[in-house]
Amino acid sequence: MSAHDAATGGHMSELGEFLRTRRAKISPVQAGLPPASTVRRVPGLRREEVAQLAGVSVDYYVRLERGRGTNVSDAVLDAVARALGLSGDERRHLFALARPTRRRPRPLPPQRVRPALYRLLDKLTDVPALVIGRRTDVLATNRLFRALYTDFDALPRRERNMARFIFLDDAARSLYDDWEGIARSSVAALHLYAGQHPHDPQLAELVGELSLKDTDFRTWWADHDIKRRTYGTKHFHHPLVGDLTLDYEALAVTGDPDQILGLYTAEPGSASEEALGLLASWTGEPLVDPHPAA
């Protein structure tokens, strides 16, 4: 299998895998069906049960799951989403997979961070902040973020990627208190991106590399879970300042839907705020725009 196939599996094949993994995660009781009277050989719902719940023929649903369905109506996709108990993000992902673009894919232009965003990051001296782009590429960071994580600016451009850091940098496994949860979320974010940009060759390269080098990534990629970055709490064990509990917010960047501004804050008066302040006191270098205007 090529790296591109590993990343997208062919768009309709990706749709089938997504549907199969979703129905494996929901039990008949969760779906509102009577409890099974016999031991089931497969986890979750059977194809005929999904078809029944969605109000379509078994043959139609089987063709959809095998990637042979074309021109699927919104009503059918909505019914399948309800039958499988999909979240809002999962429903949108289902529609993206079922409606691949028929235009010839164009190369994605390089992403650039606006100079004003660099200035904003530089002003945030007590808040770790970054701009993250397509396929979890790290586009820009401030000095406190680099002190908290790693110096992404010092890495070769190809390696400035959060998923690569999480799976291939040994420091990440000790930095995160819940490395597995963070790693799974990273894979789920990549899968969501894959549904939106199935023909991105750099995504195929990234997924191919991580699949070859890390068993956990390969296993979790096959789960087809998806997750959008929003907000939450992360627990860190920093080698210099110890344990930190930080809340994060993922904010959309106007002008580029594939850029996210990530901000980390500590609860006022907490030990984490004190530790973050200590870490900030040890940083002092100015932020340099790696893409200066010509």
C-alpha positions in Angstrom: 0.0 0.0 0.0 1.4 3.4 -0.9 1.7 6.3 1.5 -1.2 8.0 -0.3 -3.4 4.9 0.1 -2.4 4.7 3.8 -3.5 8.3 4.3 -6.8 8.2 2.3 -7.3 4.6 1.4 -9.1 5.9 -1.7 -11.9 8.3 -0.6 -14.8 5.8 -1.0 -12.7 3.1 0.8 -12.2 5.6 3.6 -16.0 6.1 3.8 -16.5 2.3 4.2 -13.9 2.0 6.9 -15.4 5.0 8.8 -18.9 3.4 8.7 -17.6 0.0 9.8 -15.7 1.4 12.7 -18.6 3.6 13.8 -21.1 0.7 13.8 -18.6 -1.4 15.7 -18.7 1.2 18.5 -22.4 1.3 19.1 -24.4 -1.6 20.7 -27.9 -2.6 19.8 -29.2 -1.3 23.1 -27.5 2.1 22.6 -29.1 2.2 19.2 -32.5 1.5 20.7 -32.8 -2.1 19.5 -33.9 -5.0 21.8 -31.0 -6.8 23.6 -29.6 -9.7 21.7 -30.9 -13.1 22.8 -27.7 -14.9 21.6 -24.0 -14.2 21.8 -23.0 -11.9 18.9 -20.0 -12.8 16.9 -19.1 -9.2 16.0 -19.1 -6.0 18.2 -21.6 -3.3 17.7 -24.3 -3.2 15.1 -24.7 -5.5 12.1 -25.1 -4.0 8.6 -28.8 -5.1 8.5 -29.4 -3.4 11.8 -27.9 -0.1 10.6 -30.0 -0.4 7.4 -33.2 -1.0 9.5 -32.5 2.0 11.7 -31.7 4.2 8.8 -34.8 3.1 6.8 -32.8 1.9 3.7 -32.5 -1.5 2.2 -29.7 -3.8 3.4 -28.3 -4.0 -0.2 -28.2 -0.2 -0.4 -26.3 0.1 2.9 -23.9 -2.7 2.0 -23.1 -0.9 -1.3 -22.6 2.4 0.7 -20.2 0.7 3.1 -18.3 -0.9 0.3 -17.8 2.4 -1.4 -20.1 1.7 -4.3 -22.8 4.3 -3.4 -22.9 7.4 -5.5 -25.1 10.5 -5.3 -26.2 9.6 -1.8 -28.9 12.0 -0.7 -28.7 14.2 2.3 -31.7 12.4 3.8 -30.0 9.0 3.6 -26.7 10.4 5.1 -28.7 12.0 7.9 -30.5 8.8 8.6 -27.3 6.8 8.7 -25.7 9.4 11.0 -28.7 9.1 13.4 -28.6 5.3 13.3 -24.9 5.3 14.2 -25.3 8.0 16.9 -22.7 10.2 15.2 -21.6 13.5 16.8 -21.8 16.7 14.9 -18.2 16.5 13.8 -18.6 12.9 12.8 -21.7 13.7 10.8 -19.8 16.5 8.9 -17.0 14.0 8.3 -19.4 11.5 6.9 -20.8 14.0 4.4 -17.2 15.0 3.4 -16.3 11.4 2.7 -19.5 10.7 0.8 -19.2 13.8 -1.3 -15.5 13.9 -2.5 -14.7 16.7 -4.8 -14.9 15.8 -8.4 -12.5 18.6 -9.5 -8.9 17.9 -10.3 -7.1 18.5 -6.9 -4.8 21.5 -6.9 -1.6 21.7 -4.9 -2.2 23.4 -1.6 -0.3 26.7 -1.4 2.2 27.1 1.4 0.8 28.5 4.6 2.0 31.8 5.8 1.4 33.4 9.2 0.5 37.1 9.1 3.1 39.5 10.5 0.5 40.8 12.9 0.0 37.3 14.3 3.8 37.1 14.9 3.6 40.4 16.8 0.7 39.1 18.9 2.6 35.9 19.8 5.6 38.0 20.8 3.5 40.1 23.1 2.1 37.1 24.9 5.0 36.7 27.3 3.1 34.8 30.1 1.0 32.6 27.8 2.3 29.7 25.7 0.9 30.2 22.2 1.3 28.8 18.8 -0.2 28.8 15.3 -0.9 25.3 14.0 -1.7 24.6 10.4 -2.6 21.8 8.0 -1.8 18.3 9.1 -0.8 19.7 12.6 2.1 21.6 11.1 3.6 24.0 13.7 3.7 27.4 11.8 4.7 29.7 14.6 5.3 29.7 18.4 6.2 32.2 21.1 9.2 31.7 23.4 7.1 30.4 26.3 5.5 27.7 24.1 9.0 26.7 23.0 10.1 26.5 26.6 7.1 24.4 27.5 7.3 22.0 24.6 10.4 22.1 22.4 12.2 24.6 20.1 10.2 23.9 16.9 12.0 26.8 15.2 15.3 24.9 15.6 14.0 21.9 13.8 14.2 21.3 10.0 11.0 22.7 8.5 9.7 19.2 7.6 9.9 18.2 11.3 7.9 21.1 12.6 4.8 19.1 13.1 2.9 18.3 16.3 2.0 14.7 15.4 5.7 14.0 14.6 6.6 15.5 18.0 4.1 13.5 19.9 4.9 10.2 18.3 8.6 10.4 17.4 10.1 12.6 20.1 10.8 10.7 23.3 10.5 13.9 25.3 6.8 14.0 24.5 6.0 10.8 26.3 7.3 12.2 29.5 6.0 15.7 29.0 2.3 14.7 28.8 0.7 13.2 31.9 -1.8 11.5 29.6 0.3 10.8 26.6 -2.0 8.2 25.1 -5.0 10.6 25.3 -3.1 13.4 23.7 -1.7 11.1 21.0 -5.1 9.6 20.2 -6.5 13.2 19.8 -3.7 14.0 17.4 -4.6 11.0 15.2 -8.2 12.0 15.3 -7.4 15.5 14.3 -5.4 14.2 11.3 -8.3 12.0 10.3 -10.7 14.9 10.3 -8.2 16.8 8.1 -7.9 13.8 5.8 -11.6 14.0 5.1 -11.3 17.6 4.1 -8.1 17.3 2.1 -7.9 13.7 0.9 -5.4 14.4 -1.9 -2.8 16.2 0.2 0.5 14.5 -0.6 2.2 15.9 2.5 -0.5 14.3 4.6 0.1 11.0 2.9 3.9 11.3 3.6 3.2 12.1 7.2 0.8 9.2 7.8 3.0 6.8 5.9 6.1 7.8 8.0 4.2 7.6 11.4 2.6 4.3 10.4 6.0 2.8 9.7 7.7 4.1 12.7 5.1 3.8 15.5 2.8 0.9 16.2 0.4 3.0 18.3 -0.1 5.4 15.5 -0.7 2.6 13.0 -3.3 1.0 15.4 -5.1 4.2 16.2 -5.2 5.4 12.6 -7.2 2.2 11.7 -9.8 3.2 14.4 -10.9 6.2 12.2 -11.8 8.3 15.2 -12.1 12.1 14.5 -11.8 15.1 16.7 -11.8 18.8 16.2 -9.6 21.0 18.2 -11.6 23.2 20.5 -10.7 23.6 24.2 -9.8 21.5 27.2 -7.2 20.9 29.9 -3.8 19.3 29.6 -1.5 18.0 32.3 2.2 18.4 31.9 5.3 17.1 33.7 7.9 19.6 32.7 11.6 18.6 33.3 12.4 22.0 34.7 9.4 23.3 36.6 7.5 20.1 37.4 3.8 19.5 37.1 1.5 22.0 35.3 -2.2 21.9 34.6 -3.1 24.3 31.8 -6.3 25.1 30.0 -6.1 25.5 26.3 -8.3 27.3 23.7 -8.1 26.6 19.9 -9.2 29.8 18.1 -9.8 30.0 14.3 -7.5 32.4 12.4 -9.4 34.7 10.1 -8.4 34.4 6.5 -7.1 30.8 6.6 -9.6 28.1 7.8 -6.7 25.6 8.2 -4.9 27.8 10.8 -5.6 27.6 14.5 -4.3 29.9 17.2 -3.7 27.8 20.4 -3.4 29.5 23.8 -2.5 27.9 27.2 -3.4 29.5 30.5 -3.1 28.5 34.2 -5.7 29.1 36.9 -5.0 32.3 38.7 -3.2 31.8 42.0 -2.5 28.1 41.3 0.8 26.3 41.5 0.7 25.9 37.8 0.5 29.7 37.3 3.6 30.0 39.6 5.5 27.3 37.6 4.5 28.9 34.3 5.8 32.3 35.6 9.0 30.7 36.6 9.4 29.1 33.1 8.6 32.5 31.6 11.3 34.2 33.6 13.9 31.9 32.0 13.0 32.9 28.5 14.1 36.1 26.9 14.9 35.8 23.2 12.8 37.8 20.8 10.4 36.0 18.4 11.8 36.0 14.8 9.6 35.7 11.8 11.0 32.8 9.8 9.2 34.1 6.7 10.2 37.7 6.5 8.8 39.8 3.7 11.0 40.0 0.6 
